Amino acid sequence: MLVAIDGSGDFQTIQEAIDQVPADNAETVTIRIRNGVYKEKIHIDKPFIHLVGEDAEKTVITYDDYAKKIHADGSEYGTFRSYSLYVGGDNFTAERLTIANAAGSGSIAGQALAAYVDADRAVFRQCRLLGHQDTLFTGPLPPSPMKPGSFVGPGENKERRLVRQYYEACYIEGDVDFIFGSATAVFQDCEIFAKRRVSPEDKAASPMQVHGWLTAPSTPEEAEYGYVFQGCRLTSDAPRHSYYFGRPWRNDAKAAFIDCWVGEHIRPEGWDNWNKPESEQTTSFCEFGNRGPGAPAEQRVVWAKQLSAEQAALYSPAQVLAGSDGWNPLQR
């Protein structure tokens, strides 16, 4: 199927094309999308959908819902209804797309998801994910919310499975916890851009010492791996020492940065416990082979790990994502 906003394809909106796919679809359906700005809130709950953009910078999916937005009944949208793209069907692939949430700064809008990906064997290649707070949610949700009612959204009642996701050569930007969730996910050769946060009062650069956290994993206790960043570039326009690698959304959080280039925005201590000192005994935050001005590990928190070469070898994408079915997204 071909989607073109100018009417030259089979459909003018992406959702129209998705709606033509049978609910019990069992083979790959490729939907090609011509350049254009598609202001759509897209919902995909069917398996084997493959979205292919014409050009990653010119094929844009965008919407502007946000957590603090108010429904007609006076209730807030909340984090998990704010997405621009929701993916709940397994074996999903996206290529050469920009997926953005245009709601703006979290200090005004609150959380605003660009992509909510609650699917197993999901792949994003050469995509751009743009937002501020909570740009990319890698579902599923944790077993229960800390604040009652805060999980309202399309995945609230879904089975809490161990799912795997692969992001290759993608550009992901945001500020607070902008990659978060429970999936086992590999980020291969991606650029992770930490944005300078601004003051809502004067729109000038914020004087805050901490501008944000790259990740907030909620890895299930039984999952062997959480987030693995391999060969990525960690870049920023924020001040020196203003970002952490991550903090634990749940206490068994796991994240590894391996052979990455690390900018000077990363704080010397590297990791934050989110005011949960007990998590220091259960998290698995680790590094190996990083380089760049933010890479020196002498001042890292004592509860984070520096891997040996032998340990780092166990974090290959093929091993991290294999699961029980031997899935390897590097084999195309």
C-alpha positions as CSV (number, residue, x, y, z in Angstrom):
1,M,0.0,0.0,0.0
2,L,1.1,3.6,-0.7
3,V,0.2,6.6,1.5
4,A,0.7,10.1,0.0
5,I,-0.7,13.2,1.7
6,D,-1.1,14.8,-1.7
7,G,-3.6,12.2,-2.9
8,S,-1.3,10.4,-5.3
9,G,-1.2,7.1,-3.4
10,D,-3.8,4.6,-2.3
11,F,-4.5,6.6,0.9
12,Q,-3.9,10.1,2.2
13,T,-3.5,9.0,5.9
14,I,-1.4,6.3,7.5
15,Q,-4.2,5.2,9.8
16,E,-6.5,4.6,6.8
17,A,-3.9,2.1,5.3
18,I,-3.5,0.4,8.7
19,D,-7.2,0.0,9.1
20,Q,-7.3,-2.1,5.8
21,V,-5.1,-4.8,7.4
22,P,-7.1,-7.7,8.9
23,A,-7.0,-8.0,12.6
24,D,-5.6,-11.5,12.4
25,N,-2.9,-10.6,9.9
26,A,-0.2,-13.2,9.8
27,E,2.3,-12.0,7.2
28,T,4.2,-8.8,6.6
29,V,2.2,-5.9,5.2
30,T,4.4,-3.1,3.8
31,I,2.9,0.4,3.9
32,R,5.1,2.9,2.0
33,I,4.8,6.5,3.0
34,R,5.7,9.4,0.7
35,N,7.3,12.6,2.1
36,G,5.0,14.9,4.0
37,V,3.9,15.9,7.5
38,Y,1.2,13.5,8.7
39,K,-0.5,15.0,11.7
40,E,-2.1,11.8,13.0
41,K,-2.5,10.0,16.2
42,I,-1.7,6.5,15.0
43,H,-2.8,3.3,16.7
44,I,-1.4,-0.1,15.5
45,D,-2.6,-3.2,17.3
46,K,-2.2,-5.6,14.4
47,P,1.0,-7.8,13.9
48,F,3.4,-7.7,11.0
49,I,3.0,-4.1,10.0
50,H,6.0,-2.6,8.2
51,L,6.0,1.2,7.7
52,V,8.6,2.5,5.3
53,G,9.1,6.3,4.9
54,E,10.6,7.9,1.8
55,D,13.1,10.1,3.7
56,A,13.6,10.0,7.5
57,E,13.7,13.8,7.8
58,K,10.9,14.5,5.3
59,T,8.4,11.7,6.2
60,V,7.0,13.0,9.5
61,I,4.3,11.6,11.8
62,T,3.5,14.1,14.5
63,Y,0.8,14.9,17.1
64,D,0.6,17.2,20.1
65,D,-1.2,15.4,22.9
66,Y,0.3,15.7,26.4
67,A,-0.2,14.5,29.9
68,K,-1.6,17.8,31.3
69,K,-4.1,18.1,28.5
70,I,-7.7,18.1,29.9
71,H,-10.5,15.9,28.7
72,A,-14.1,17.2,28.4
73,D,-14.9,15.6,31.8
74,G,-12.1,17.6,33.4
75,S,-9.6,14.7,33.8
76,E,-6.1,14.8,32.5
77,Y,-4.9,12.8,29.5
78,G,-2.0,11.4,31.5
79,T,1.3,10.0,30.2
80,F,0.1,6.9,28.4
81,R,-2.6,8.5,26.3
82,S,-0.3,11.3,25.0
83,Y,1.4,9.2,22.2
84,S,1.7,10.2,18.6
85,L,2.3,6.5,17.6
86,Y,1.1,3.5,19.5
87,V,2.4,0.1,18.5
88,G,0.8,-2.9,20.2
89,G,1.2,-5.5,17.4
90,D,4.2,-7.8,17.4
91,N,6.7,-8.1,14.5
92,F,6.4,-4.4,13.7
93,T,9.1,-2.5,11.7
94,A,9.5,1.2,11.0
95,E,12.1,2.6,8.6
96,R,13.1,6.1,7.5
97,L,10.4,8.0,9.6
98,T,10.3,10.9,11.9
99,I,7.9,10.3,14.9
100,A,7.4,13.4,16.9
101,N,5.4,14.8,19.8
102,A,5.0,18.6,19.3
103,A,3.5,19.4,22.6
104,G,6.7,21.1,23.8
105,S,8.5,21.3,27.1
106,G,7.6,19.0,30.0
107,S,7.6,22.0,32.4
108,I,4.4,23.1,30.6
109,A,3.0,20.0,28.9
110,G,4.1,17.3,31.3
111,Q,4.9,13.9,29.7
112,A,4.4,13.7,26.0
113,L,5.2,10.5,24.2
114,A,6.3,10.4,20.6
115,A,6.2,6.6,20.4
116,Y,4.5,4.0,22.8
117,V,5.9,0.6,21.7
118,D,4.4,-2.3,23.6
119,A,5.3,-5.1,21.1
120,D,7.7,-8.0,20.9
121,R,10.2,-8.2,18.0
122,A,9.7,-4.5,17.1
123,V,12.4,-2.8,15.0
124,F,13.1,0.8,14.2
125,R,15.8,1.6,11.6
126,Q,17.0,5.0,10.5
127,C,14.1,6.7,12.4
128,R,14.0,10.0,14.3
129,L,12.1,10.1,17.6
130,L,11.5,13.6,18.8
131,G,10.1,15.0,22.0
132,H,11.0,16.4,25.4
133,Q,9.8,14.5,28.5
134,D,9.2,10.7,28.0
135,T,9.9,10.7,24.2
136,L,10.0,6.9,23.8
137,F,8.2,4.4,26.0
138,T,9.3,0.8,25.5
139,G,6.4,-1.1,27.0
140,P,5.0,-3.0,28.7
141,L,4.0,-1.1,31.7
142,P,5.3,-2.2,35.1
143,P,2.9,-4.5,37.0
144,S,1.2,-1.7,38.9
145,P,1.4,2.1,39.1
146,M,2.9,4.1,42.0
147,K,0.0,6.6,41.6
148,P,-3.5,5.0,41.2
149,G,-4.9,5.7,37.7
150,S,-1.6,6.9,36.2
151,F,-1.4,3.9,33.7
152,V,-4.7,4.8,31.9
153,G,-4.1,4.2,28.2
154,P,-4.0,1.4,25.5
155,G,-1.6,-0.9,27.4
156,E,-3.2,-0.6,30.9
157,N,-4.8,-4.0,30.7
158,K,-2.4,-5.8,28.4
159,E,-0.5,-8.8,29.5
160,R,2.9,-7.9,31.1
161,R,5.2,-9.9,28.8
162,L,9.0,-9.9,28.3
163,V,9.3,-8.1,25.0
164,R,12.3,-7.3,22.8
165,Q,12.9,-4.3,20.6
166,Y,15.8,-3.2,18.3
167,Y,16.6,0.4,17.3
168,E,19.3,0.8,14.7
169,A,20.9,4.0,13.4
170,C,18.1,6.1,15.0
171,Y,18.2,9.6,16.4
172,I,16.4,10.0,19.7
173,E,16.0,13.3,21.6
174,G,14.4,14.5,24.8
175,D,15.2,15.6,28.3
176,V,13.6,13.9,31.3
177,D,13.5,10.1,31.3
178,F,13.2,10.2,27.5
179,I,13.8,6.5,27.0
180,F,11.9,4.6,29.6
181,G,10.0,1.3,30.2
182,S,10.2,-2.4,30.7
183,A,11.3,-3.8,27.4
184,T,14.6,-5.5,26.7
185,A,15.9,-3.1,24.0
186,V,19.1,-2.7,22.0
187,F,20.1,0.7,20.6
188,Q,22.7,0.1,18.0
189,D,24.7,3.0,16.4
190,C,22.1,5.5,17.5
191,E,22.5,9.2,18.4
192,I,20.9,10.0,21.8
193,F,20.5,13.7,22.1
194,A,19.9,15.3,25.5
195,K,18.1,18.6,25.1
196,R,18.8,21.7,27.1
197,R,15.8,22.4,29.3
198,V,14.3,25.9,29.3
199,S,12.5,28.0,31.9
200,P,8.7,28.3,31.1
201,E,8.8,31.9,32.5
202,D,11.4,33.5,30.2
203,K,12.2,30.8,27.7
204,A,15.9,31.2,28.5
205,A,18.3,28.4,29.4
206,S,17.4,26.9,32.7
207,P,19.9,27.4,35.6
208,M,19.0,23.9,36.9
209,Q,22.1,21.8,37.7
210,V,20.4,18.7,36.4
211,H,18.6,19.0,33.1
212,G,17.5,15.3,32.8
213,W,18.1,11.6,32.6
214,L,18.6,9.7,29.3
215,T,16.9,6.6,30.6
216,A,14.4,5.3,33.2
217,P,14.2,1.5,32.9
218,S,11.6,-0.5,34.7
219,T,13.1,-3.9,33.8
220,P,11.3,-6.9,35.3
221,E,13.2,-8.8,37.9
222,E,13.2,-11.9,35.7
223,A,14.6,-10.2,32.6
224,E,18.3,-10.9,32.0
225,Y,18.8,-7.7,30.1
226,G,17.2,-4.2,30.0
227,Y,18.5,-1.4,27.8
228,V,21.8,-2.0,25.9
229,F,23.4,0.9,24.0
230,Q,26.0,-0.3,21.6
231,G,28.3,2.1,19.6
232,C,26.0,5.0,20.2
233,R,26.8,8.7,20.3
234,L,25.5,10.6,23.4
235,T,25.3,14.2,22.4
236,S,23.7,17.4,23.8
237,D,23.2,21.1,23.8
238,A,22.8,21.2,27.6
239,P,25.5,22.4,30.1
240,R,28.4,20.3,31.2
241,H,27.6,17.7,33.8
242,S,23.8,18.3,33.6
243,Y,22.6,14.8,32.7
244,Y,22.7,11.3,34.1
245,F,22.8,8.1,32.1
246,G,19.7,7.0,33.9
247,R,17.7,6.3,37.0
248,P,15.5,3.3,38.1
249,W,11.8,3.7,37.4
250,R,11.6,0.3,39.1
251,N,14.2,-1.2,41.4
252,D,15.4,-4.0,39.1
253,A,16.3,-1.6,36.3
254,K,19.0,-2.6,33.9
255,A,21.0,-0.5,31.5
256,A,24.4,-0.8,29.8
257,F,26.4,1.6,27.7
258,I,29.0,-0.2,25.6
259,D,31.6,1.3,23.2
260,C,29.7,4.6,23.1
261,W,31.0,8.2,22.6
262,V,29.9,10.1,25.7
263,G,29.6,13.9,25.7
264,E,30.5,16.2,28.5
265,H,26.9,16.6,29.5
266,I,27.1,13.3,31.4
267,R,27.8,13.8,35.1
268,P,30.9,12.3,36.6
269,E,28.8,10.0,38.9
270,G,26.9,8.7,35.9
271,W,23.9,7.3,37.6
272,D,21.1,8.4,39.9
273,N,19.1,6.3,42.4
274,W,15.9,8.4,42.1
275,N,15.9,8.9,45.9
276,K,15.6,5.2,46.3
277,P,18.8,4.0,48.1
278,E,17.4,0.5,48.3
279,S,17.6,0.3,44.5
280,E,21.3,0.4,44.6
281,Q,21.3,-3.2,45.7
282,T,19.1,-4.4,42.9
283,T,19.8,-2.3,39.8
284,S,22.3,-3.3,37.1
285,F,23.8,-0.2,35.6
286,C,27.0,-0.8,33.7
287,E,29.5,0.5,31.2
288,F,32.4,-0.8,29.0
289,G,34.7,0.7,26.4
290,N,33.2,4.2,26.3
291,R,35.1,7.2,25.1
292,G,34.7,11.0,25.0
293,P,34.8,13.7,27.6
294,G,31.9,12.1,29.7
295,A,33.4,8.6,29.6
296,P,36.0,8.7,32.5
297,A,34.7,6.4,35.2
298,E,36.8,7.3,38.2
299,Q,33.9,9.2,39.9
300,R,31.1,6.9,39.0
301,V,28.7,5.8,41.8
302,V,30.1,2.7,43.6
303,W,26.9,0.7,42.9
304,A,27.4,0.9,39.1
305,K,29.6,-1.6,37.3
306,Q,32.5,-1.4,34.9
307,L,32.4,-4.5,32.8
308,S,35.3,-6.7,31.8
309,A,35.8,-7.5,28.1
310,E,34.5,-11.0,28.7
311,Q,31.4,-9.6,30.5
312,A,30.8,-7.0,27.7
313,A,30.9,-9.7,25.1
314,L,27.7,-11.1,26.6
315,Y,25.8,-8.0,25.6
316,S,25.9,-8.6,21.8
317,P,22.6,-7.7,20.2
318,A,22.1,-11.3,19.0
319,Q,22.5,-12.7,22.6
320,V,20.5,-9.9,24.3
321,L,17.5,-10.3,21.9
322,A,17.5,-14.0,21.3
323,G,14.8,-15.0,23.8
324,S,13.4,-18.5,23.5
325,D,12.8,-18.2,19.7
326,G,16.3,-17.2,18.6
327,W,15.2,-13.8,17.2
328,N,18.1,-11.9,15.6
329,P,17.0,-8.6,13.9
330,L,20.5,-8.2,12.4
331,Q,19.7,-11.1,10.0
332,R,17.6,-9.5,7.3
